[in-house]
Amino acid sequence: MTTLADPVPGGRPEDLRRVAALTSELAARGVRGIVLAYVDTAGVCRVKTVPTARLASAVSWGVGMSPVFDTFLANDSIVTTDVLGSPDGDLRLYPDLDQLVELAGQPGWAWAPVDRVTQDGDRHPGCARTFLRRTVADAAERHGLVVKAAIEVEWSVGLDSAPVGEFVPAVSGPAYGAIRQVGLSDYTADLLAAFAAQDVPVDQLHPEYAPGQFEISVGALDPVGAADRSVLVRQTIRAVAQRHGLRVSFSPAVSADGVGNGGHLHLSCWRAGVNLHAGGEGRYGMTPEAESFTAGVLARLPALTALTAPSPASCLRLRPSQWAGAFTAWGRETREAALRVITGTAGRREQDANLEVKPVDLAANPYLALGGVIAAGLDGLVSARPLPREITGDPARYDSERAAALGVRRLPRSLPEAVEAFRSDEVLRAALGPVLADAVSAVRLGEAAAVENLDDTQVAAAYRWVY
């Protein structure tokens, strides 16, 4: 379980007791450095590293990094808000020892996510991990809810020997085909070994739909742990691929056409050890709380896309009839619905029933995406929002009358549309706080401006190797 406590200058007592022994253990196993990782507003993982011998100092006093990265775009240009984007100031990165892991794909290195704290020891209002931690704590303290979450990871595997900037699939063959599994057997076997060494439980690993595409599903955790794990999973996939002469992309759209890479969120709400998505009297076994939570997410999906589908490349992926969830709709096991209610197999429903949020990709900061979805769900729960009728089939085939009757609307098709919906959503903006909310708007509009004169092929190329 991830700690929900904020870092403090000088270090938490329990961390100070652990760090000396941990440093010795890591050094004895040949670990020379620690990767300190966080995800910025644009969804890019930024890092600093310290020698293993400096871990105790990092735990006690943090490591410096500028707050300017809160308004970096994916191409490393900088936008500004009233309080962010200047060259002034500094923050401290505090590693979370509960999530520190030795990297099996990068011998000599360990990895830990960080919280960002001001030099005065206060929470940094732009820290997405802190935002998610506060949201999880609010669910527990105000509503008695424990949320479990997992993030699917899809990626495209290319040849590292391809011409610079281009994507050449490392393997061919049909979607979900055995040909692909055999073709990258050594790579994927090493991936499974690396995840086992890092204590990351893998549920599935298989070839996916698009050329060279694979997907991995990992075990659920608390939401902060799930977001941490998503970042770690991608670090591992990339590192192991490099050792095999491969190059991977998590971009929402490696090419301008076809199916892109998703990062679907899975969530379930629990109270007193009972899954609220199973065993209830509502539709498909949902309790009233689970129905209202789902309704809250559904109602705010247009605004949520500013958090869950935040890149110009996301707009290339979020298209109808590609299982991306491009419409405001829900359904049981309906893969074209933005919200897919998963009941699980008979005999396992109390453990497995959950809500899948599909209009999410891996350009999203996972802490922002999970925090926003949970905040929307909690608002639905508090207001006892009713869940509308479900859909079946592909909503792209509905006529306007049927779509209107079911409340089915197309999600934003551009980042300016998503920002407009986000700015008008008081619940989400209040949940993030003004500093983080303004950073989201500024970065999304900055990304839109950066590609204003590019066609779809050029947009895909611009973000192909960023994520």
C-alpha positions as CSV (number, residue, x, y, z in Angstrom):
1,M,0.0,0.0,0.0
2,T,1.4,3.4,-1.0
3,T,1.7,5.8,1.9
4,L,-0.7,8.7,1.8
5,A,1.5,10.9,4.0
6,D,3.3,14.0,2.6
7,P,7.1,14.2,2.6
8,V,8.6,16.4,5.2
9,P,12.0,18.2,5.3
10,G,14.3,16.1,7.3
11,G,12.5,12.9,6.3
12,R,9.7,10.9,7.9
13,P,11.0,8.9,10.9
14,E,10.1,5.5,9.4
15,D,11.9,6.4,6.1
16,L,15.0,7.5,8.0
17,R,15.1,4.2,9.9
18,R,14.9,2.3,6.6
19,V,17.2,4.2,4.3
20,A,20.6,3.2,5.8
21,A,19.9,-0.5,5.6
22,L,18.3,-0.1,2.1
23,T,21.3,1.8,0.8
24,S,23.6,-1.0,2.0
25,E,21.4,-3.7,0.4
26,L,21.3,-1.9,-2.9
27,A,25.0,-1.2,-3.0
28,A,25.7,-4.9,-2.2
29,R,23.6,-5.9,-5.2
30,G,25.6,-3.6,-7.5
31,V,23.0,-0.8,-7.7
32,R,25.0,2.4,-8.5
33,G,22.3,5.0,-8.9
34,I,18.6,5.8,-8.2
35,V,16.3,7.1,-10.9
36,L,13.9,9.7,-9.4
37,A,10.9,10.0,-11.7
38,Y,7.8,12.1,-12.0
39,V,5.4,12.8,-14.9
40,D,4.8,16.4,-16.0
41,T,1.6,18.1,-17.2
42,A,2.3,17.1,-20.8
43,G,2.6,13.4,-19.8
44,V,6.4,13.2,-20.2
45,C,8.3,11.3,-17.6
46,R,11.1,13.6,-16.3
47,V,13.9,12.3,-14.1
48,K,16.9,13.1,-12.0
49,T,19.3,10.5,-10.7
50,V,21.5,10.3,-7.6
51,P,24.3,7.9,-6.7
52,T,23.0,5.2,-4.3
53,A,25.1,6.6,-1.6
54,R,23.1,9.8,-1.8
55,L,19.7,8.1,-1.3
56,A,19.6,9.1,2.4
57,S,20.2,12.7,1.6
58,A,17.4,12.6,-1.1
59,V,15.0,11.0,1.4
60,S,15.8,13.6,4.1
61,W,16.1,16.8,2.1
62,G,15.0,16.0,-1.5
63,V,16.7,16.8,-4.8
64,G,16.3,20.1,-6.5
65,M,14.3,20.6,-9.7
66,S,12.7,23.7,-11.3
67,P,8.9,24.1,-11.3
68,V,9.2,25.3,-14.9
69,F,8.6,21.8,-16.0
70,D,5.0,22.0,-15.0
71,T,4.5,24.1,-18.2
72,F,6.8,22.3,-20.6
73,L,5.3,21.0,-23.8
74,A,6.2,17.6,-25.2
75,N,8.7,19.3,-27.5
76,D,10.4,20.9,-24.5
77,S,9.2,24.4,-25.3
78,I,7.6,26.3,-22.4
79,V,4.3,28.0,-21.9
80,T,3.3,30.2,-19.0
81,T,0.5,30.8,-16.5
82,D,0.2,33.5,-13.9
83,V,2.4,31.5,-11.5
84,L,4.2,28.9,-13.5
85,G,6.7,28.8,-16.4
86,S,9.3,31.3,-15.2
87,P,13.0,30.5,-14.6
88,D,12.6,31.4,-10.9
89,G,12.3,29.1,-7.9
90,D,13.1,25.6,-7.0
91,L,11.3,22.4,-5.8
92,R,12.5,19.4,-3.9
93,L,12.0,15.8,-5.2
94,Y,11.3,13.3,-2.4
95,P,11.5,9.6,-3.3
96,D,8.8,7.3,-2.0
97,L,10.7,4.4,-0.5
98,D,7.6,2.2,-0.5
99,Q,7.7,2.1,-4.3
100,L,11.5,1.9,-4.7
101,V,12.5,-1.0,-6.9
102,E,15.7,-2.4,-8.5
103,L,15.4,-2.2,-12.2
104,A,15.8,-5.6,-13.8
105,G,16.0,-4.1,-17.3
106,Q,18.7,-1.6,-16.3
107,P,21.4,-3.4,-14.3
108,G,23.0,-1.0,-11.8
109,W,19.9,1.2,-11.3
110,A,17.0,1.4,-9.0
111,W,13.9,3.5,-9.5
112,A,11.5,5.5,-7.3
113,P,8.6,7.9,-7.9
114,V,8.8,11.3,-6.2
115,D,6.6,13.8,-4.6
116,R,7.4,17.5,-5.2
117,V,7.6,19.8,-2.3
118,T,8.4,23.5,-2.0
119,Q,11.6,24.7,-0.4
120,D,9.5,25.8,2.6
121,G,8.3,22.2,3.0
122,D,4.8,22.7,1.7
123,R,2.9,20.6,-0.9
124,H,3.7,21.9,-4.4
125,P,0.3,22.8,-5.9
126,G,1.4,21.6,-9.3
127,C,2.4,18.1,-8.2
128,A,0.1,15.6,-9.9
129,R,1.1,12.7,-7.5
130,T,0.1,14.9,-4.5
131,F,-3.2,15.7,-6.2
132,L,-4.0,12.0,-6.7
133,R,-3.0,11.2,-3.1
134,R,-5.3,13.9,-1.8
135,T,-8.2,12.6,-3.9
136,V,-7.7,9.0,-2.6
137,A,-7.5,10.3,1.0
138,D,-10.7,12.2,0.4
139,A,-12.5,9.1,-0.9
140,A,-11.5,7.2,2.2
141,E,-12.0,9.9,4.8
142,R,-15.3,11.5,3.6
143,H,-16.9,8.5,1.9
144,G,-15.4,5.4,3.5
145,L,-14.2,4.2,0.0
146,V,-11.1,2.3,-0.9
147,V,-10.4,2.6,-4.7
148,K,-8.5,-0.1,-6.5
149,A,-7.0,0.7,-10.0
150,A,-5.0,-0.6,-12.8
151,I,-3.8,0.9,-16.1
152,E,-3.5,-1.1,-19.3
153,V,-0.3,-0.4,-21.3
154,E,-0.3,-0.7,-25.1
155,W,2.8,0.0,-27.1
156,S,4.2,-0.3,-30.6
157,V,7.5,-2.2,-31.1
158,G,9.7,-1.0,-33.9
159,L,13.2,-1.7,-35.2
160,D,15.9,0.5,-33.7
161,S,17.7,0.2,-37.0
162,A,14.9,2.0,-38.8
163,P,15.7,5.4,-40.4
164,V,15.7,8.2,-37.9
165,G,12.2,9.3,-37.0
166,E,10.4,6.5,-38.8
167,F,8.5,3.5,-37.4
168,V,9.1,0.1,-38.9
169,P,7.2,-2.7,-37.1
170,A,9.6,-5.2,-35.5
171,V,7.2,-8.0,-36.3
172,S,4.4,-8.7,-38.8
173,G,1.3,-10.9,-38.7
174,P,-2.4,-10.8,-37.8
175,A,-3.8,-9.0,-34.8
176,Y,-3.6,-11.2,-31.7
177,G,-1.7,-13.6,-33.9
178,A,0.6,-16.4,-32.8
179,I,3.1,-15.2,-35.5
180,R,3.7,-12.0,-33.6
181,Q,4.1,-13.8,-30.3
182,V,6.7,-16.2,-31.8
183,G,8.4,-13.3,-33.6
184,L,9.2,-11.4,-30.4
185,S,9.3,-14.4,-28.1
186,D,12.7,-13.7,-26.6
187,Y,11.8,-10.0,-26.0
188,T,8.5,-10.7,-24.3
189,A,10.0,-13.6,-22.2
190,D,12.6,-11.2,-20.9
191,L,9.9,-8.7,-20.2
192,L,8.0,-11.3,-18.1
193,A,11.3,-12.1,-16.3
194,A,11.9,-8.4,-15.5
195,F,8.4,-7.9,-14.2
196,A,8.7,-10.9,-12.0
197,A,12.0,-9.7,-10.6
198,Q,10.4,-6.3,-9.9
199,D,7.4,-7.9,-8.1
200,V,5.0,-6.6,-10.8
201,P,2.2,-9.2,-11.3
202,V,1.3,-9.6,-14.9
203,D,-2.2,-10.7,-15.8
204,Q,-1.8,-10.8,-19.6
205,L,0.8,-10.0,-22.3
206,H,-0.3,-10.4,-25.9
207,P,0.0,-9.0,-29.4
208,E,-2.6,-6.3,-30.1
209,Y,-4.4,-4.9,-33.2
210,A,-2.1,-2.4,-34.8
211,P,1.2,-3.2,-36.6
212,G,3.8,-4.2,-34.1
213,Q,1.5,-3.5,-31.2
214,F,1.4,-5.3,-27.8
215,E,-0.5,-4.9,-24.6
216,I,0.2,-5.8,-21.0
217,S,-2.3,-5.9,-18.1
218,V,-0.9,-5.8,-14.5
219,G,-2.4,-6.3,-11.1
220,A,-4.5,-3.7,-9.4
221,L,-3.3,-1.4,-6.6
222,D,-4.4,1.7,-4.8
223,P,-4.6,4.5,-7.4
224,V,-1.3,6.1,-6.5
225,G,0.5,2.8,-6.6
226,A,-1.3,2.0,-9.9
227,A,0.0,5.2,-11.4
228,D,3.5,4.6,-10.1
229,R,3.3,1.1,-11.5
230,S,2.3,2.4,-15.0
231,V,5.4,4.6,-15.1
232,L,7.6,1.7,-14.0
233,V,6.1,-0.7,-16.5
234,R,6.9,1.7,-19.3
235,Q,10.4,2.3,-18.1
236,T,10.9,-1.5,-18.1
237,I,9.4,-2.1,-21.5
238,R,11.6,0.5,-23.0
239,A,14.8,-0.7,-21.3
240,V,14.3,-4.4,-22.2
241,A,13.4,-3.4,-25.8
242,Q,16.7,-1.5,-26.2
243,R,18.6,-4.5,-25.1
244,H,17.0,-6.5,-27.9
245,G,17.7,-3.9,-30.6
246,L,14.1,-2.7,-30.6
247,R,12.5,0.7,-30.1
248,V,9.1,1.2,-28.5
249,S,6.5,4.0,-28.7
250,F,3.6,4.6,-26.3
251,S,2.3,7.4,-28.4
252,P,-1.4,7.5,-28.9
253,A,-0.9,7.5,-32.7
254,V,2.3,6.1,-34.1
255,S,0.8,6.6,-37.5
256,A,-1.9,8.9,-38.7
257,D,-4.3,6.1,-39.6
258,G,-5.6,3.0,-37.8
259,V,-5.8,2.0,-34.2
260,G,-3.6,3.8,-31.7
261,N,-2.1,2.9,-28.3
262,G,-4.4,3.2,-25.4
263,G,-4.0,3.3,-21.6
264,H,-7.4,2.3,-20.4
265,L,-8.1,2.8,-16.7
266,H,-9.8,0.2,-14.5
267,L,-11.3,1.2,-11.2
268,S,-13.4,-0.4,-8.5
269,C,-14.8,1.1,-5.3
270,W,-14.8,-0.9,-2.1
271,R,-16.3,-0.3,1.3
272,A,-15.5,-2.5,4.3
273,G,-13.9,-5.1,2.0
274,V,-16.9,-5.3,-0.3
275,N,-16.8,-4.5,-4.0
276,L,-19.5,-2.0,-4.8
277,H,-19.5,-3.0,-8.4
278,A,-20.9,-6.5,-7.7
279,G,-23.7,-8.1,-5.6
280,G,-25.9,-5.0,-5.7
281,E,-29.5,-4.6,-6.8
282,G,-28.6,-2.2,-9.7
283,R,-27.8,-3.0,-13.3
284,Y,-25.4,-5.9,-13.7
285,G,-25.0,-6.2,-9.9
286,M,-23.9,-2.6,-9.3
287,T,-24.8,-1.0,-6.0
288,P,-26.5,2.4,-6.1
289,E,-23.1,3.9,-5.1
290,A,-21.4,2.2,-8.1
291,E,-24.1,3.4,-10.5
292,S,-23.8,7.0,-9.3
293,F,-20.0,6.8,-9.4
294,T,-20.2,5.6,-13.0
295,A,-22.7,8.3,-13.8
296,G,-20.4,11.0,-12.4
297,V,-17.6,9.9,-14.6
298,L,-19.9,9.7,-17.6
299,A,-21.3,13.2,-17.1
300,R,-17.8,14.7,-17.0
301,L,-16.1,12.8,-19.8
302,P,-15.9,15.8,-22.2
303,A,-14.0,17.8,-19.6
304,L,-12.0,14.7,-18.5
305,T,-10.5,14.3,-22.0
306,A,-8.2,17.3,-21.1
307,L,-6.6,15.0,-18.6
308,T,-7.0,11.6,-20.2
309,A,-6.4,12.3,-23.9
310,P,-4.1,15.4,-23.7
311,S,-2.0,15.3,-26.9
312,P,-2.7,16.2,-30.5
313,A,-1.8,12.6,-31.2
314,S,-4.6,11.6,-28.8
315,C,-7.1,13.3,-31.2
316,L,-5.8,10.9,-33.9
317,R,-6.6,7.9,-31.7
318,L,-9.9,9.1,-30.3
319,R,-12.0,8.3,-33.4
320,P,-15.2,6.3,-33.8
321,S,-15.3,2.6,-34.5
322,Q,-11.7,2.0,-33.3
323,W,-12.6,0.8,-29.7
324,A,-11.3,4.1,-28.4
325,G,-14.5,5.1,-26.7
326,A,-15.2,8.3,-28.6
327,F,-18.7,8.9,-27.4
328,T,-20.4,9.7,-24.0
329,A,-21.9,6.3,-23.5
330,W,-21.6,3.2,-21.2
331,G,-22.4,-0.5,-21.7
332,R,-21.7,-3.9,-20.3
333,E,-18.7,-5.3,-22.1
334,T,-19.2,-2.8,-24.9
335,R,-15.8,-2.0,-26.3
336,E,-17.0,1.0,-28.3
337,A,-18.5,2.6,-25.2
338,A,-16.3,5.2,-23.3
339,L,-17.3,3.4,-20.1
340,R,-17.2,-0.4,-20.2
341,V,-18.9,-2.1,-17.2
342,I,-17.0,-5.3,-16.6
343,T,-18.9,-7.8,-14.5
344,G,-16.4,-10.6,-14.5
345,T,-16.9,-14.3,-14.8
346,A,-19.5,-16.1,-12.6
347,G,-17.7,-17.1,-9.4
348,R,-15.3,-14.2,-9.6
349,R,-17.5,-11.2,-9.8
350,E,-17.1,-10.1,-6.2
351,Q,-13.4,-9.8,-6.9
352,D,-13.2,-8.8,-10.5
353,A,-16.1,-6.4,-11.3
354,N,-14.9,-3.0,-12.3
355,L,-15.3,0.1,-14.5
356,E,-13.1,0.5,-17.5
357,V,-12.5,4.1,-18.8
358,K,-11.5,3.8,-22.5
359,P,-10.8,7.4,-23.8
360,V,-7.4,7.3,-22.1
361,D,-4.0,7.0,-23.6
362,L,-0.4,7.0,-22.4
363,A,0.3,10.6,-23.2
364,A,-1.8,11.3,-20.1
365,N,-0.2,11.9,-16.8
366,P,-1.5,8.8,-15.0
367,Y,-1.8,10.7,-11.7
368,L,-3.9,13.4,-13.3
369,A,-6.1,10.9,-15.2
370,L,-6.8,8.8,-12.2
371,G,-7.4,11.7,-9.9
372,G,-9.7,13.4,-12.3
373,V,-11.8,10.3,-12.9
374,I,-12.1,9.5,-9.2
375,A,-13.0,13.2,-8.5
376,A,-15.8,13.0,-11.1
377,G,-17.0,9.6,-9.7
378,L,-17.1,11.0,-6.2
379,D,-19.1,14.0,-7.3
380,G,-21.6,11.6,-8.9
381,L,-21.8,9.5,-5.7
382,V,-22.4,12.6,-3.5
383,S,-25.2,13.8,-5.7
384,A,-26.7,10.4,-6.2
385,R,-26.5,11.1,-10.0
386,P,-28.7,8.6,-11.9
387,L,-27.0,6.4,-14.5
388,P,-28.7,6.8,-17.9
389,R,-29.6,4.0,-20.3
390,E,-26.8,1.9,-21.5
391,I,-25.9,1.4,-25.2
392,T,-25.2,-1.7,-27.2
393,G,-23.3,-1.9,-30.4
394,D,-21.3,0.9,-32.0
395,P,-22.8,4.4,-31.2
396,A,-21.2,5.7,-34.4
397,R,-24.1,4.0,-36.2
398,Y,-26.8,5.6,-34.3
399,D,-29.0,8.2,-36.0
400,S,-29.3,11.6,-34.4
401,E,-32.7,10.8,-32.8
402,R,-31.4,7.6,-31.1
403,A,-28.2,9.2,-30.0
404,A,-30.0,12.2,-28.4
405,A,-32.4,9.8,-26.6
406,L,-29.5,8.0,-25.1
407,G,-27.4,11.1,-24.4
408,V,-24.7,10.0,-26.7
409,R,-22.4,12.8,-27.8
410,R,-19.0,12.8,-29.6
411,L,-16.2,13.6,-27.2
412,P,-14.0,16.6,-28.0
413,R,-12.2,16.3,-31.4
414,S,-9.5,18.8,-30.6
415,L,-7.5,20.0,-27.6
416,P,-9.2,23.5,-27.7
417,E,-12.6,21.8,-27.4
418,A,-11.4,19.7,-24.5
419,V,-10.0,22.8,-22.7
420,E,-13.2,24.6,-23.2
421,A,-15.1,21.7,-21.5
422,F,-12.5,21.5,-18.8
423,R,-12.5,25.2,-18.0
424,S,-16.3,25.2,-17.7
425,D,-16.2,22.2,-15.3
426,E,-16.1,23.6,-11.8
427,V,-15.9,20.3,-10.1
428,L,-12.7,19.1,-11.9
429,R,-11.1,22.5,-11.7
430,A,-11.7,22.7,-7.9
431,A,-10.4,19.2,-7.5
432,L,-7.1,20.0,-9.2
433,G,-6.8,23.4,-7.6
434,P,-6.1,26.7,-9.6
435,V,-2.4,26.2,-10.1
436,L,-2.6,22.7,-11.6
437,A,-5.8,23.4,-13.5
438,D,-4.3,26.4,-15.2
439,A,-1.2,24.4,-16.1
440,V,-3.4,21.8,-17.7
441,S,-5.2,24.4,-19.8
442,A,-2.0,26.2,-20.8
443,V,-0.1,23.1,-21.8
444,R,-3.0,21.7,-23.8
445,L,-3.5,24.9,-25.7
446,G,0.3,25.2,-26.2
447,E,0.3,21.7,-27.7
448,A,-2.5,22.6,-30.1
449,A,-0.7,25.8,-31.2
450,A,2.5,23.8,-31.8
451,V,0.8,21.6,-34.4
452,E,-1.5,24.2,-35.9
453,N,0.0,24.0,-39.4
454,L,0.7,20.2,-39.4
455,D,-1.4,17.6,-41.2
456,D,-2.2,14.3,-39.4
457,T,0.8,12.5,-40.8
458,Q,3.1,15.2,-39.5
459,V,1.3,15.3,-36.1
460,A,1.9,11.5,-35.7
461,A,5.5,11.9,-36.6
462,A,6.0,14.8,-34.1
463,Y,4.8,12.8,-31.1
464,R,5.9,9.3,-32.3
465,W,9.0,9.1,-30.1
466,V,8.1,11.5,-27.3
467,Y,6.0,8.9,-25.4
